[in-house]
Structure formats: C-alpha cells, structure tokens
C-alpha cells in the first residue's frame, strides 16, 4: 500500500496518507491540479474517479485473471468497458469545446488537472489493449486532444 507522510500544518504532527485516491487528491491540491472552488474540484474528481475505475476493472478482470482465462477476460473487458468509458468522457470533453480540458479554456484557469493527467495515462493503456476500436481520431478526438495537451506539457 502506498504511504505518504506529511506534516500537519496546524499541529506539526506527522500524518500518514495511505489510500491512492487520498494521496492523489493531496498532491493534486498541493501542486495546483485541482481548481479554486469545491464545485469544480468535485467535477474533476468525478472524471478522475471514472477513469481510475476503468483501470481498476482492467486490473481486476484481466491482470488478476487466472492465466487460462486471461485472453478471454481481456476480450470481455475490451468489449464491455472501454467503449462506454470513451463515450462518456468524449461527450464531457466535447461539452467543454474539445480543447483538451474537462473544465475551462486553459488560458485564465489552471489548465491541466488531475483528471486530464489520469485520462492521458489510462487512455494510452486502453489504446494498447483495443487498438483504434474505441479511441481514435475519428471516434474520440477530444480524448486524444487531452493526450496531446498532457504530452506537450502544457500547464503541467
């Protein structure tokens, strides 16, 4: 289990942060990968959580599957999970103008958030698994725009 030790600002005591989502949120907040208001923070965390859930299902269904079932479970995962996830995220990114961000335009706001970083990382895995079956320039240009923005290091 990952552990991050931090010093509490009001007490000076050492705190142990032990859950991945808690550690990610702490780091995102500390280094500016969340917004300045709780409403937007929760939107970012929803998208981040959805992408983490897809990756967690991949690990549970495919990676941890018995060797004799792994190929079958991989195909089942590809056919039942990636497409739904891609449609949901593509739609949300299109609503924001397909600019490579879930929220804002990247000019007057902070730009890349925790959610875009997670999407870019997990999208790469999903493309390696499924090819261009669900994630491609034709089907999901907004998702690929996020990947381009993150890879280019804009506002990171």
C-alpha positions as CSV (number, residue, x, y, z in Angstrom):
1,X,0.0,0.0,0.0
2,X,1.4,3.4,-0.9
3,X,2.1,5.7,2.1
4,X,2.7,9.5,2.0
5,X,3.9,11.1,5.2
6,X,3.1,14.8,5.6
7,X,3.4,17.2,8.5
8,X,0.0,18.6,9.6
9,X,0.1,22.4,9.3
10,X,-1.8,23.2,12.5
11,X,-0.3,20.5,14.8
12,X,3.1,19.8,13.3
13,X,2.3,16.1,13.8
14,X,3.2,13.6,11.1
15,X,0.2,12.3,9.2
16,X,0.1,9.1,7.1
17,X,-1.9,9.2,3.9
18,X,-2.4,5.6,2.8
19,X,-5.1,5.4,0.1
20,X,-4.3,6.0,-3.5
21,X,-7.2,8.4,-4.1
22,X,-6.3,10.4,-0.9
23,X,-2.7,10.7,-1.9
24,X,-3.6,11.7,-5.4
25,X,-6.0,14.4,-4.2
26,X,-3.5,15.7,-1.7
27,X,-0.8,16.0,-4.4
28,X,-3.3,17.5,-6.9
29,X,-4.4,20.1,-4.4
30,X,-0.9,20.9,-3.3
31,X,0.5,21.3,-6.8
32,X,-2.4,23.0,-8.5
33,X,-4.0,20.2,-10.4
34,X,-7.4,21.0,-8.9
35,X,-9.4,24.2,-9.2
36,X,-10.0,27.0,-6.8
37,X,-13.6,26.0,-5.8
38,X,-15.2,22.9,-4.5
39,X,-17.8,22.6,-7.2
40,X,-15.2,22.3,-9.9
41,X,-13.0,20.1,-7.7
42,X,-15.8,17.7,-7.5
43,X,-16.3,17.7,-11.2
44,X,-12.6,17.0,-11.7
45,X,-12.7,14.2,-9.1
46,X,-15.7,12.6,-10.8
47,X,-13.8,12.3,-14.1
48,X,-10.7,11.2,-12.3
49,X,-12.6,8.6,-10.4
50,X,-14.4,7.3,-13.5
51,X,-11.0,6.8,-15.3
52,X,-9.5,5.1,-12.2
53,X,-12.5,2.8,-12.0
54,X,-11.9,1.7,-15.6
55,X,-8.2,1.0,-14.8
56,X,-9.2,-0.9,-11.6
57,X,-11.6,-3.0,-13.6
58,X,-8.8,-3.8,-16.1
59,X,-6.6,-5.0,-13.3
60,X,-9.3,-7.0,-11.6
61,X,-10.8,-8.5,-14.7
62,X,-7.7,-9.1,-16.8
63,X,-4.4,-8.8,-14.9
64,X,-5.6,-10.8,-11.9
65,X,-7.5,-13.4,-14.0
66,X,-6.1,-16.9,-14.0
67,X,-3.7,-17.4,-16.9
68,X,-6.0,-19.8,-18.7
69,X,-8.8,-17.2,-18.7
70,X,-6.7,-14.1,-19.3
71,X,-7.2,-13.8,-23.1
72,X,-11.0,-14.4,-22.7
73,X,-11.2,-11.8,-19.9
74,X,-9.2,-9.3,-21.9
75,X,-11.6,-9.6,-24.8
76,X,-14.6,-9.3,-22.5
77,X,-13.1,-6.2,-20.8
78,X,-12.4,-4.6,-24.2
79,X,-15.9,-5.2,-25.5
80,X,-17.8,-4.3,-22.3
81,X,-15.8,-1.5,-20.7
82,X,-13.7,0.7,-22.9
83,X,-16.4,1.8,-25.3
84,X,-18.8,3.0,-22.6
85,X,-16.0,4.9,-20.8
86,X,-14.7,6.5,-24.0
87,X,-18.2,7.7,-25.0
88,X,-18.8,9.2,-21.5
89,X,-15.5,11.1,-21.5
90,X,-15.6,12.2,-25.1
91,X,-19.1,13.7,-24.5
92,X,-17.9,15.6,-21.4
93,X,-14.8,16.9,-23.2
94,X,-16.9,17.9,-26.3
95,X,-19.2,19.9,-24.0
96,X,-16.2,21.9,-22.9
97,X,-15.2,22.7,-26.5
98,X,-12.9,19.7,-27.2
99,X,-9.9,21.9,-26.1
100,X,-8.1,19.1,-24.2
101,X,-9.6,20.0,-20.8
102,X,-12.7,19.0,-18.9
103,X,-13.2,22.5,-17.5
104,X,-12.1,25.9,-18.7
105,X,-10.1,27.0,-21.6
106,X,-6.6,26.7,-20.2
107,X,-5.9,30.5,-20.5
108,X,-7.4,32.1,-17.5
109,X,-7.7,28.9,-15.4
110,X,-5.0,26.5,-14.3
111,X,-5.2,24.2,-17.3
112,X,-4.5,20.5,-16.9
113,X,-6.0,18.9,-13.9
114,X,-5.7,15.6,-12.1
115,X,-8.5,14.3,-14.4
116,X,-6.7,15.0,-17.6
117,X,-3.4,13.5,-16.3
118,X,-5.3,10.3,-15.3
119,X,-7.1,10.2,-18.7
120,X,-3.9,10.6,-20.7
121,X,-2.2,7.8,-18.7
122,X,-5.1,5.3,-18.8
123,X,-6.1,6.1,-22.4
124,X,-2.6,5.0,-23.5
125,X,-3.2,1.6,-21.9
126,X,-6.7,1.3,-23.4
127,X,-5.4,2.1,-26.9
128,X,-2.7,-0.6,-26.5
129,X,-5.4,-3.1,-25.5
130,X,-8.0,-2.3,-28.1
131,X,-6.2,-0.5,-30.9
132,X,-8.4,2.1,-32.6
133,X,-11.6,0.1,-31.9
134,X,-12.9,2.7,-29.4
135,X,-10.3,5.5,-29.1
136,X,-9.2,7.1,-32.3
137,X,-9.0,10.5,-34.1
138,X,-12.4,9.8,-35.8
139,X,-14.2,8.4,-32.7
140,X,-12.7,10.4,-29.8
141,X,-10.9,13.5,-31.0
142,X,-11.4,15.2,-27.7
143,X,-9.9,12.4,-25.7
144,X,-6.8,12.4,-28.0
145,X,-6.6,16.2,-27.6
146,X,-6.3,15.7,-23.8
147,X,-3.4,13.2,-24.5
148,X,-1.7,15.7,-26.8
149,X,-2.1,18.5,-24.3
150,X,-0.6,16.4,-21.5
151,X,2.2,15.1,-23.6
152,X,3.1,18.6,-24.7
153,X,3.4,19.6,-21.0
154,X,1.0,22.5,-21.3
155,X,0.4,24.0,-17.9
156,X,1.8,20.9,-16.2
